[in-house]
Amino acid sequence: MTEPLRIVRDDASPDDREHDAMAIEAAMQAERIAEALLFASAAPLGLDAIAAALPYGANARAVLEGLRLRYAGRGVELRQVAGKWQFATAPDLGHLLARETREQRKLSRAALETLAIIAYHQPATRAEIEEIRGVATAKGTLDLLMEAGWVRMRGRRRTPGRPVTYGTTEAFLVHFGLNAVSDLPGIEELKGTGLIEGRLPDDFEIPLPNDDSALQQGEDPLGPDLFDTLAEERGAETEPDLDPEDGDTGR
């Protein structure tokens, strides 16, 4: 790999030239450390994790941007996914490295539709998913998406029955190569890929996805389930009082 150009001022004093050379060496060392960390990591690394390993005073974001430019157009590229950084094979070369060692199950149409609805409409309850799909959603569909790590339970809707709300995860972003859920394609992009065909209703629109982890208006924390709370209360009522200060002599 070509080393960065060493720029030292010709008109600088010996002390300044030495300082410039030391600064260049420090920048190169910081870049080498970040490069090694990213190559060795099996998962994307956040900015803070990389910054913690760099020499004091190094600008982690500038180091990463320098690496990203250095690897641009090469067989391995530095990408940002889910707000973190990782090296990945260039998209046009991926097929050369594909080696399937096991048969992977494809998601059913119901699972794909459910995942898409959650991604675009999160936080969404099962009833809201069923209303959009127009059919009932089997419990196993949501379980499958949660086992894959792409969907999580966010909270509870502040409505009768307090239904669970669902949203996407960081693993969802990593798997589909997205930096943020807002990078999901809009209606024009979907039309361009042929996923949406025919004439759409005038009022048809695709919402802007938002996976903010903070609870939204009308959404409460998951907390204990109502039935769990009632069971605990019933258990407390049937337990004997063993407080010695009650004066119980055991008779």
C-alpha atoms as an extended CHARMM CRD file, in Angstrom:
* protein
*
       251  EXT
         1         1  MET       CA              0.0000000000        0.0000000000        0.0000000000  PROA      1               0.0000000000
         2         2  THR       CA              1.3990000000        3.4340000000       -0.9060000000  PROA      2               0.0000000000
         3         3  GLU       CA              2.4580000000        5.4730000000        2.0970000000  PROA      3               0.0000000000
         4         4  PRO       CA              1.0470000000        8.9960000000        2.5260000000  PROA      4               0.0000000000
         5         5  LEU       CA              3.1650000000       11.8290000000        1.1760000000  PROA      5               0.0000000000
         6         6  ARG       CA              5.5210000000       13.1970000000        3.8190000000  PROA      6               0.0000000000
         7         7  ILE       CA              5.2420000000       16.9710000000        3.7320000000  PROA      7               0.0000000000
         8         8  VAL       CA              7.9470000000       18.9050000000        5.5690000000  PROA      8               0.0000000000
         9         9  ARG       CA              8.3310000000       22.6400000000        5.0160000000  PROA      9               0.0000000000
        10        10  ASP       CA             11.5320000000       23.5240000000        3.1560000000  PROA      10              0.0000000000
        11        11  ASP       CA             11.8180000000       26.9370000000        4.8170000000  PROA      11              0.0000000000
        12        12  ALA       CA             11.1940000000       25.6050000000        8.3310000000  PROA      12              0.0000000000
        13        13  SER       CA             13.7560000000       25.6960000000       11.0860000000  PROA      13              0.0000000000
        14        14  PRO       CA             15.3720000000       22.4280000000       12.1920000000  PROA      14              0.0000000000
        15        15  ASP       CA             13.0920000000       22.3170000000       15.2530000000  PROA      15              0.0000000000
        16        16  ASP       CA              9.9840000000       22.9220000000       13.1300000000  PROA      16              0.0000000000
        17        17  ARG       CA             11.0550000000       20.2940000000       10.6290000000  PROA      17              0.0000000000
        18        18  GLU       CA             11.5550000000       17.7940000000       13.4260000000  PROA      18              0.0000000000
        19        19  HSD       CA              8.1400000000       18.6930000000       14.8680000000  PROA      19              0.0000000000
        20        20  ASP       CA              6.4810000000       18.2370000000       11.4730000000  PROA      20              0.0000000000
        21        21  ALA       CA              8.1550000000       14.8830000000       10.9610000000  PROA      21              0.0000000000
        22        22  MET       CA              7.0410000000       13.7020000000       14.4190000000  PROA      22              0.0000000000
        23        23  ALA       CA              3.4630000000       14.8060000000       13.6930000000  PROA      23              0.0000000000
        24        24  ILE       CA              3.4510000000       12.8380000000       10.4340000000  PROA      24              0.0000000000
        25        25  GLU       CA              4.8320000000        9.7460000000       12.1750000000  PROA      25              0.0000000000
        26        26  ALA       CA              2.1730000000       10.0490000000       14.9020000000  PROA      26              0.0000000000
        27        27  ALA       CA             -0.6070000000       10.3240000000       12.2890000000  PROA      27              0.0000000000
        28        28  MET       CA              0.7030000000        7.2890000000       10.4210000000  PROA      28              0.0000000000
        29        29  GLN       CA              0.9090000000        5.2900000000       13.6580000000  PROA      29              0.0000000000
        30        30  ALA       CA             -2.6790000000        6.2270000000       14.5720000000  PROA      30              0.0000000000
        31        31  GLU       CA             -3.8340000000        5.1180000000       11.1290000000  PROA      31              0.0000000000
        32        32  ARG       CA             -1.9570000000        1.8150000000       11.4440000000  PROA      32              0.0000000000
        33        33  ILE       CA             -3.5420000000        1.1310000000       14.8420000000  PROA      33              0.0000000000
        34        34  ALA       CA             -7.0630000000        1.8410000000       13.5540000000  PROA      34              0.0000000000
        35        35  GLU       CA             -6.4010000000       -0.3100000000       10.4870000000  PROA      35              0.0000000000
        36        36  ALA       CA             -5.2310000000       -3.2310000000       12.6400000000  PROA      36              0.0000000000
        37        37  LEU       CA             -8.2110000000       -2.9460000000       14.9960000000  PROA      37              0.0000000000
        38        38  LEU       CA            -10.7210000000       -2.9760000000       12.1530000000  PROA      38              0.0000000000
        39        39  PHE       CA             -9.0720000000       -5.9130000000       10.3690000000  PROA      39              0.0000000000
        40        40  ALA       CA             -8.9680000000       -7.9760000000       13.5700000000  PROA      40              0.0000000000
        41        41  SER       CA            -12.5450000000       -7.2620000000       14.6540000000  PROA      41              0.0000000000
        42        42  ALA       CA            -15.3120000000       -9.6410000000       13.6060000000  PROA      42              0.0000000000
        43        43  ALA       CA            -17.9400000000       -6.9550000000       14.2500000000  PROA      43              0.0000000000
        44        44  PRO       CA            -18.1900000000       -3.2600000000       13.3490000000  PROA      44              0.0000000000
        45        45  LEU       CA            -16.3850000000       -0.9450000000       15.7670000000  PROA      45              0.0000000000
        46        46  GLY       CA            -17.7520000000        2.3040000000       17.1270000000  PROA      46              0.0000000000
        47        47  LEU       CA            -15.8520000000        5.5830000000       17.0580000000  PROA      47              0.0000000000
        48        48  ASP       CA            -15.3160000000        5.5470000000       20.8340000000  PROA      48              0.0000000000
        49        49  ALA       CA            -13.8300000000        2.0410000000       20.8200000000  PROA      49              0.0000000000
        50        50  ILE       CA            -11.3360000000        3.0180000000       18.1180000000  PROA      50              0.0000000000
        51        51  ALA       CA            -10.4960000000        6.3540000000       19.7330000000  PROA      51              0.0000000000
        52        52  ALA       CA             -9.6950000000        4.6240000000       23.0310000000  PROA      52              0.0000000000
        53        53  ALA       CA             -6.8860000000        2.6560000000       21.3660000000  PROA      53              0.0000000000
        54        54  LEU       CA             -5.3320000000        5.5700000000       19.4770000000  PROA      54              0.0000000000
        55        55  PRO       CA             -2.4480000000        7.6840000000       20.8060000000  PROA      55              0.0000000000
        56        56  TYR       CA             -3.3800000000       10.6620000000       22.9520000000  PROA      56              0.0000000000
        57        57  GLY       CA             -4.5600000000       13.6190000000       20.8780000000  PROA      57              0.0000000000
        58        58  ALA       CA             -5.3270000000       11.5980000000       17.7350000000  PROA      58              0.0000000000
        59        59  ASN       CA             -8.5370000000       12.5810000000       15.9330000000  PROA      59              0.0000000000
        60        60  ALA       CA            -10.3040000000        9.2400000000       15.4700000000  PROA      60              0.0000000000
        61        61  ARG       CA            -12.8230000000       10.5410000000       12.9320000000  PROA      61              0.0000000000
        62        62  ALA       CA            -10.0890000000       12.1120000000       10.7960000000  PROA      62              0.0000000000
        63        63  VAL       CA             -8.0670000000        8.8880000000       10.9820000000  PROA      63              0.0000000000
        64        64  LEU       CA            -11.0670000000        6.8320000000        9.8190000000  PROA      64              0.0000000000
        65        65  GLU       CA            -11.8920000000        9.2280000000        7.0000000000  PROA      65              0.0000000000
        66        66  GLY       CA             -8.2750000000        9.0050000000        5.8650000000  PROA      66              0.0000000000
        67        67  LEU       CA             -8.4620000000        5.2110000000        5.8770000000  PROA      67              0.0000000000
        68        68  ARG       CA            -11.7680000000        5.2730000000        4.0180000000  PROA      68              0.0000000000
        69        69  LEU       CA            -10.2480000000        7.4030000000        1.2450000000  PROA      69              0.0000000000
        70        70  ARG       CA             -7.1160000000        5.2390000000        1.1460000000  PROA      70              0.0000000000
        71        71  TYR       CA             -9.1680000000        2.0540000000        0.6040000000  PROA      71              0.0000000000
        72        72  ALA       CA            -11.7300000000        3.5820000000       -1.7730000000  PROA      72              0.0000000000
        73        73  GLY       CA            -11.8860000000        1.5760000000       -4.9940000000  PROA      73              0.0000000000
        74        74  ARG       CA             -9.7710000000       -1.2720000000       -3.6560000000  PROA      74              0.0000000000
        75        75  GLY       CA            -10.8020000000       -4.8950000000       -3.1600000000  PROA      75              0.0000000000
        76        76  VAL       CA            -11.5180000000       -4.1660000000        0.5050000000  PROA      76              0.0000000000
        77        77  GLU       CA            -13.2670000000       -0.9440000000        1.4880000000  PROA      77              0.0000000000
        78        78  LEU       CA            -13.8990000000        0.7980000000        4.7830000000  PROA      78              0.0000000000
        79        79  ARG       CA            -17.6030000000        1.3340000000        5.3370000000  PROA      79              0.0000000000
        80        80  GLN       CA            -19.8070000000        2.8370000000        8.0030000000  PROA      80              0.0000000000
        81        81  VAL       CA            -22.7890000000        0.6840000000        8.9860000000  PROA      81              0.0000000000
        82        82  ALA       CA            -25.1730000000        1.2730000000       11.8900000000  PROA      82              0.0000000000
        83        83  GLY       CA            -23.0000000000        4.2110000000       12.8990000000  PROA      83              0.0000000000
        84        84  LYS       CA            -19.9360000000        1.9760000000       13.2680000000  PROA      84              0.0000000000
        85        85  TRP       CA            -16.9790000000        1.1030000000       11.0440000000  PROA      85              0.0000000000
        86        86  GLN       CA            -15.8760000000       -2.1190000000        9.3750000000  PROA      86              0.0000000000
        87        87  PHE       CA            -13.8340000000       -3.3930000000        6.4370000000  PROA      87              0.0000000000
        88        88  ALA       CA            -15.8760000000       -5.1950000000        3.7910000000  PROA      88              0.0000000000
        89        89  THR       CA            -15.2910000000       -6.7170000000        0.3820000000  PROA      89              0.0000000000
        90        90  ALA       CA            -16.0140000000       -4.3590000000       -2.5040000000  PROA      90              0.0000000000
        91        91  PRO       CA            -19.6020000000       -4.9940000000       -3.6930000000  PROA      91              0.0000000000
        92        92  ASP       CA            -18.5510000000       -5.9020000000       -7.2410000000  PROA      92              0.0000000000
        93        93  LEU       CA            -16.1660000000       -8.6150000000       -5.9620000000  PROA      93              0.0000000000
        94        94  GLY       CA            -18.4210000000      -10.2820000000       -3.4240000000  PROA      94              0.0000000000
        95        95  HSD       CA            -19.5220000000      -13.0260000000       -5.8080000000  PROA      95              0.0000000000
        96        96  LEU       CA            -15.9130000000      -14.1860000000       -6.1830000000  PROA      96              0.0000000000
        97        97  LEU       CA            -15.6310000000      -14.9200000000       -2.4690000000  PROA      97              0.0000000000
        98        98  ALA       CA            -19.0500000000      -16.4650000000       -1.9080000000  PROA      98              0.0000000000
        99        99  ARG       CA            -18.6830000000      -19.9640000000       -0.5180000000  PROA      99              0.0000000000
       100       100  GLU       CA            -21.8860000000      -21.3730000000        0.8880000000  PROA      100             0.0000000000
       101       101  THR       CA            -21.1830000000      -24.0190000000        3.5140000000  PROA      101             0.0000000000
       102       102  ARG       CA            -24.7610000000      -24.5520000000        4.6080000000  PROA      102             0.0000000000
       103       103  GLU       CA            -28.2050000000      -24.1090000000        3.1940000000  PROA      103             0.0000000000
       104       104  GLN       CA            -29.8360000000      -20.9470000000        4.4350000000  PROA      104             0.0000000000
       105       105  ARG       CA            -33.5700000000      -20.7080000000        4.8520000000  PROA      105             0.0000000000
       106       106  LYS       CA            -35.1700000000      -17.8750000000        2.9700000000  PROA      106             0.0000000000
       107       107  LEU       CA            -37.6800000000      -15.7240000000        4.7820000000  PROA      107             0.0000000000
       108       108  SER       CA            -41.2610000000      -16.4210000000        3.8570000000  PROA      108             0.0000000000
       109       109  ARG       CA            -43.2850000000      -13.7380000000        2.1350000000  PROA      109             0.0000000000
       110       110  ALA       CA            -45.1660000000      -13.1510000000        5.3980000000  PROA      110             0.0000000000
       111       111  ALA       CA            -41.8870000000      -12.6500000000        7.2890000000  PROA      111             0.0000000000
       112       112  LEU       CA            -40.5250000000      -10.2770000000        4.6450000000  PROA      112             0.0000000000
       113       113  GLU       CA            -43.7180000000       -8.2350000000        4.6700000000  PROA      113             0.0000000000
       114       114  THR       CA            -43.7270000000       -8.1310000000        8.4680000000  PROA      114             0.0000000000
       115       115  LEU       CA            -40.0770000000       -7.0620000000        8.5730000000  PROA      115             0.0000000000
       116       116  ALA       CA            -40.6760000000       -4.3240000000        5.9950000000  PROA      116             0.0000000000
       117       117  ILE       CA            -43.6960000000       -2.9890000000        7.8880000000  PROA      117             0.0000000000
       118       118  ILE       CA            -41.7690000000       -2.8980000000       11.1560000000  PROA      118             0.0000000000
       119       119  ALA       CA            -38.7920000000       -1.1850000000        9.4910000000  PROA      119             0.0000000000
       120       120  TYR       CA            -40.8930000000        1.5750000000        7.9190000000  PROA      120             0.0000000000
       121       121  HSD       CA            -43.6080000000        1.9800000000       10.5700000000  PROA      121             0.0000000000
       122       122  GLN       CA            -41.7550000000        1.3100000000       13.8410000000  PROA      122             0.0000000000
       123       123  PRO       CA            -42.7240000000        1.2830000000       16.5880000000  PROA      123             0.0000000000
       124       124  ALA       CA            -45.5270000000       -1.0250000000       15.4370000000  PROA      124             0.0000000000
       125       125  THR       CA            -47.7500000000       -3.4640000000       17.3130000000  PROA      125             0.0000000000
       126       126  ARG       CA            -48.9180000000       -6.7940000000       15.9280000000  PROA      126             0.0000000000
       127       127  ALA       CA            -52.3980000000       -5.3660000000       15.4020000000  PROA      127             0.0000000000
       128       128  GLU       CA            -50.9480000000       -2.4750000000       13.3950000000  PROA      128             0.0000000000
       129       129  ILE       CA            -48.8700000000       -4.8980000000       11.3100000000  PROA      129             0.0000000000
       130       130  GLU       CA            -51.9660000000       -6.9990000000       10.6130000000  PROA      130             0.0000000000
       131       131  GLU       CA            -53.9730000000       -3.9130000000        9.6800000000  PROA      131             0.0000000000
       132       132  ILE       CA            -51.3770000000       -2.9040000000        7.0830000000  PROA      132             0.0000000000
       133       133  ARG       CA            -50.9260000000       -6.4430000000        5.7160000000  PROA      133             0.0000000000
       134       134  GLY       CA            -54.6510000000       -7.1490000000        5.7420000000  PROA      134             0.0000000000
       135       135  VAL       CA            -54.1560000000      -10.6170000000        7.2300000000  PROA      135             0.0000000000
       136       136  ALA       CA            -53.3430000000      -12.0990000000       10.6290000000  PROA      136             0.0000000000
       137       137  THR       CA            -49.6850000000      -12.4100000000       11.5840000000  PROA      137             0.0000000000
       138       138  ALA       CA            -48.6410000000      -15.7020000000       13.1150000000  PROA      138             0.0000000000
       139       139  LYS       CA            -46.7260000000      -15.4730000000       16.3840000000  PROA      139             0.0000000000
       140       140  GLY       CA            -44.0040000000      -17.6360000000       14.8670000000  PROA      140             0.0000000000
       141       141  THR       CA            -43.2950000000      -14.9520000000       12.2430000000  PROA      141             0.0000000000
       142       142  LEU       CA            -42.3210000000      -12.3710000000       14.8400000000  PROA      142             0.0000000000
       143       143  ASP       CA            -40.4280000000      -14.9940000000       16.8390000000  PROA      143             0.0000000000
       144       144  LEU       CA            -38.3980000000      -15.8790000000       13.7360000000  PROA      144             0.0000000000
       145       145  LEU       CA            -37.4690000000      -12.2500000000       13.1150000000  PROA      145             0.0000000000
       146       146  MET       CA            -36.4590000000      -11.7690000000       16.7440000000  PROA      146             0.0000000000
       147       147  GLU       CA            -34.3780000000      -14.9830000000       16.7180000000  PROA      147             0.0000000000
       148       148  ALA       CA            -32.5780000000      -13.6500000000       13.6390000000  PROA      148             0.0000000000
       149       149  GLY       CA            -31.7570000000      -10.5590000000       15.6970000000  PROA      149             0.0000000000
       150       150  TRP       CA            -33.4040000000       -8.1470000000       13.2500000000  PROA      150             0.0000000000
       151       151  VAL       CA            -36.4600000000       -7.2280000000       15.3260000000  PROA      151             0.0000000000
       152       152  ARG       CA            -36.7570000000       -6.3790000000       19.0080000000  PROA      152             0.0000000000
       153       153  MET       CA            -39.5140000000       -5.5560000000       21.4590000000  PROA      153             0.0000000000
       154       154  ARG       CA            -39.3480000000       -1.8100000000       22.1290000000  PROA      154             0.0000000000
       155       155  GLY       CA            -42.0870000000       -1.0910000000       24.6510000000  PROA      155             0.0000000000
       156       156  ARG       CA            -45.8530000000       -1.1330000000       25.1270000000  PROA      156             0.0000000000
       157       157  ARG       CA            -48.4560000000        0.9900000000       23.4010000000  PROA      157             0.0000000000
       158       158  ARG       CA            -50.3730000000        3.1820000000       25.8350000000  PROA      158             0.0000000000
       159       159  THR       CA            -53.7170000000        1.6880000000       24.7890000000  PROA      159             0.0000000000
       160       160  PRO       CA            -56.0700000000       -0.9110000000       26.3150000000  PROA      160             0.0000000000
       161       161  GLY       CA            -54.2550000000       -4.2260000000       26.6360000000  PROA      161             0.0000000000
       162       162  ARG       CA            -50.8860000000       -2.4450000000       26.4210000000  PROA      162             0.0000000000
       163       163  PRO       CA            -49.7200000000       -4.3550000000       23.2920000000  PROA      163             0.0000000000
       164       164  VAL       CA            -45.9880000000       -4.7750000000       22.6840000000  PROA      164             0.0000000000
       165       165  THR       CA            -44.3680000000       -2.4930000000       20.1000000000  PROA      165             0.0000000000
       166       166  TYR       CA            -41.6580000000       -3.7890000000       17.7680000000  PROA      166             0.0000000000
       167       167  GLY       CA            -38.6880000000       -2.1200000000       16.0640000000  PROA      167             0.0000000000
       168       168  THR       CA            -35.5310000000       -3.0250000000       14.1360000000  PROA      168             0.0000000000
       169       169  THR       CA            -32.0700000000       -3.6220000000       15.6090000000  PROA      169             0.0000000000
       170       170  GLU       CA            -28.4690000000       -2.7470000000       14.8780000000  PROA      170             0.0000000000
       171       171  ALA       CA            -28.0380000000       -6.2710000000       13.4670000000  PROA      171             0.0000000000
       172       172  PHE       CA            -30.7460000000       -5.4340000000       10.8940000000  PROA      172             0.0000000000
       173       173  LEU       CA            -28.7120000000       -2.4410000000        9.7140000000  PROA      173             0.0000000000
       174       174  VAL       CA            -25.4800000000       -4.4420000000        9.5700000000  PROA      174             0.0000000000
       175       175  HSD       CA            -27.0510000000       -7.3380000000        7.6380000000  PROA      175             0.0000000000
       176       176  PHE       CA            -28.5730000000       -5.0730000000        4.9960000000  PROA      176             0.0000000000
       177       177  GLY       CA            -25.5460000000       -2.7360000000        4.8150000000  PROA      177             0.0000000000
       178       178  LEU       CA            -27.3570000000        0.3600000000        6.0860000000  PROA      178             0.0000000000
       179       179  ASN       CA            -25.7990000000        3.1280000000        8.1520000000  PROA      179             0.0000000000
       180       180  ALA       CA            -29.2260000000        4.2300000000        9.4020000000  PROA      180             0.0000000000
       181       181  VAL       CA            -32.7820000000        3.0230000000        8.9000000000  PROA      181             0.0000000000
       182       182  SER       CA            -33.4690000000        6.2950000000        7.0670000000  PROA      182             0.0000000000
       183       183  ASP       CA            -31.2820000000        4.8970000000        4.2580000000  PROA      183             0.0000000000
       184       184  LEU       CA            -34.0760000000        2.4830000000        3.3280000000  PROA      184             0.0000000000
       185       185  PRO       CA            -35.3440000000        3.1200000000       -0.2220000000  PROA      185             0.0000000000
       186       186  GLY       CA            -38.2050000000        5.5390000000       -0.8200000000  PROA      186             0.0000000000
       187       187  ILE       CA            -41.1300000000        5.0700000000       -3.1620000000  PROA      187             0.0000000000
       188       188  GLU       CA            -39.2710000000        6.2860000000       -6.2670000000  PROA      188             0.0000000000
       189       189  GLU       CA            -36.3650000000        3.9170000000       -5.6100000000  PROA      189             0.0000000000
       190       190  LEU       CA            -38.7620000000        1.0180000000       -5.0710000000  PROA      190             0.0000000000
       191       191  LYS       CA            -40.4730000000        1.8060000000       -8.3610000000  PROA      191             0.0000000000
       192       192  GLY       CA            -37.1000000000        1.9190000000      -10.0980000000  PROA      192             0.0000000000
       193       193  THR       CA            -36.2270000000       -1.5760000000       -8.8890000000  PROA      193             0.0000000000
       194       194  GLY       CA            -39.5770000000       -2.9560000000      -10.0370000000  PROA      194             0.0000000000
       195       195  LEU       CA            -40.7340000000       -3.8210000000       -6.5230000000  PROA      195             0.0000000000
       196       196  ILE       CA            -43.7430000000       -1.5290000000       -6.9400000000  PROA      196             0.0000000000
       197       197  GLU       CA            -45.6660000000       -1.8100000000      -10.1880000000  PROA      197             0.0000000000
       198       198  GLY       CA            -48.9510000000       -0.5330000000      -11.4900000000  PROA      198             0.0000000000
       199       199  ARG       CA            -50.9000000000        2.5880000000      -10.6080000000  PROA      199             0.0000000000
       200       200  LEU       CA            -50.8770000000        3.5290000000       -6.9500000000  PROA      200             0.0000000000
       201       201  PRO       CA            -53.6540000000        5.3870000000       -5.0940000000  PROA      201             0.0000000000
       202       202  ASP       CA            -53.2050000000        9.1650000000       -4.9870000000  PROA      202             0.0000000000
       203       203  ASP       CA            -52.8640000000        9.1350000000       -1.1950000000  PROA      203             0.0000000000
       204       204  PHE       CA            -50.3010000000        6.2930000000       -1.1690000000  PROA      204             0.0000000000
       205       205  GLU       CA            -47.0650000000        7.1910000000        0.5950000000  PROA      205             0.0000000000
       206       206  ILE       CA            -44.1590000000        5.4910000000        2.3340000000  PROA      206             0.0000000000
       207       207  PRO       CA            -43.3450000000        6.8470000000        5.7880000000  PROA      207             0.0000000000
       208       208  LEU       CA            -39.8570000000        8.0860000000        6.6490000000  PROA      208             0.0000000000
       209       209  PRO       CA            -38.3580000000        5.2970000000        8.7900000000  PROA      209             0.0000000000
       210       210  ASN       CA            -37.1550000000        6.1820000000       12.2780000000  PROA      210             0.0000000000
       211       211  ASP       CA            -35.5340000000        3.7240000000       14.6700000000  PROA      211             0.0000000000
       212       212  ASP       CA            -34.8200000000        6.1510000000       17.5170000000  PROA      212             0.0000000000
       213       213  SER       CA            -34.3430000000        3.9830000000       20.6080000000  PROA      213             0.0000000000
       214       214  ALA       CA            -36.0830000000        6.5570000000       22.8040000000  PROA      214             0.0000000000
       215       215  LEU       CA            -39.7170000000        5.7740000000       23.5890000000  PROA      215             0.0000000000
       216       216  GLN       CA            -42.1220000000        7.7800000000       21.4750000000  PROA      216             0.0000000000
       217       217  GLN       CA            -45.3540000000        9.4950000000       22.4190000000  PROA      217             0.0000000000
       218       218  GLY       CA            -47.9290000000        6.9090000000       23.4480000000  PROA      218             0.0000000000
       219       219  GLU       CA            -45.2610000000        4.2870000000       24.1510000000  PROA      219             0.0000000000
       220       220  ASP       CA            -44.3680000000        3.0030000000       27.6320000000  PROA      220             0.0000000000
       221       221  PRO       CA            -41.3950000000        0.8830000000       28.7730000000  PROA      221             0.0000000000
       222       222  LEU       CA            -41.8870000000       -2.8720000000       28.5240000000  PROA      222             0.0000000000
       223       223  GLY       CA            -41.8610000000       -3.4010000000       32.2930000000  PROA      223             0.0000000000
       224       224  PRO       CA            -43.5200000000       -6.4130000000       33.9020000000  PROA      224             0.0000000000
       225       225  ASP       CA            -46.4550000000       -8.0340000000       32.1950000000  PROA      225             0.0000000000
       226       226  LEU       CA            -49.8470000000       -7.4280000000       33.7910000000  PROA      226             0.0000000000
       227       227  PHE       CA            -50.3680000000      -11.1500000000       34.4030000000  PROA      227             0.0000000000
       228       228  ASP       CA            -46.9230000000      -11.4330000000       35.9970000000  PROA      228             0.0000000000
       229       229  THR       CA            -47.7680000000       -8.5560000000       38.3180000000  PROA      229             0.0000000000
       230       230  LEU       CA            -51.0820000000      -10.1700000000       39.3450000000  PROA      230             0.0000000000
       231       231  ALA       CA            -49.3440000000      -13.4920000000       39.9820000000  PROA      231             0.0000000000
       232       232  GLU       CA            -46.7760000000      -11.7980000000       42.2060000000  PROA      232             0.0000000000
       233       233  GLU       CA            -49.5430000000      -10.0470000000       44.1480000000  PROA      233             0.0000000000
       234       234  ARG       CA            -51.4380000000      -13.3200000000       44.6530000000  PROA      234             0.0000000000
       235       235  GLY       CA            -48.2240000000      -14.9950000000       45.8080000000  PROA      235             0.0000000000
       236       236  ALA       CA            -47.5650000000      -12.2420000000       48.3220000000  PROA      236             0.0000000000
       237       237  GLU       CA            -51.0730000000      -12.6280000000       49.7610000000  PROA      237             0.0000000000
       238       238  THR       CA            -50.6440000000      -16.3730000000       50.3910000000  PROA      238             0.0000000000
       239       239  GLU       CA            -47.1480000000      -16.2580000000       51.8840000000  PROA      239             0.0000000000
       240       240  PRO       CA            -47.0690000000      -16.6180000000       55.7310000000  PROA      240             0.0000000000
       241       241  ASP       CA            -45.8620000000      -13.6560000000       57.7300000000  PROA      241             0.0000000000
       242       242  LEU       CA            -42.5780000000      -14.6790000000       59.3050000000  PROA      242             0.0000000000
       243       243  ASP       CA            -41.5820000000      -11.2880000000       60.7330000000  PROA      243             0.0000000000
       244       244  PRO       CA            -40.3100000000      -12.0010000000       64.2740000000  PROA      244             0.0000000000
       245       245  GLU       CA            -41.4970000000       -8.6070000000       65.4430000000  PROA      245             0.0000000000
       246       246  ASP       CA            -45.1090000000       -9.7270000000       65.0080000000  PROA      246             0.0000000000
       247       247  GLY       CA            -44.8870000000      -11.7640000000       68.1840000000  PROA      247             0.0000000000
       248       248  ASP       CA            -45.7780000000      -15.0290000000       66.4410000000  PROA      248             0.0000000000
       249       249  THR       CA            -44.8970000000      -17.8650000000       68.8610000000  PROA      249             0.0000000000
       250       250  GLY       CA            -45.6530000000      -20.5500000000       66.3550000000  PROA      250             0.0000000000
       251       251  ARG       CA            -48.6740000000      -21.7920000000       68.3380000000  PROA      251             0.0000000000
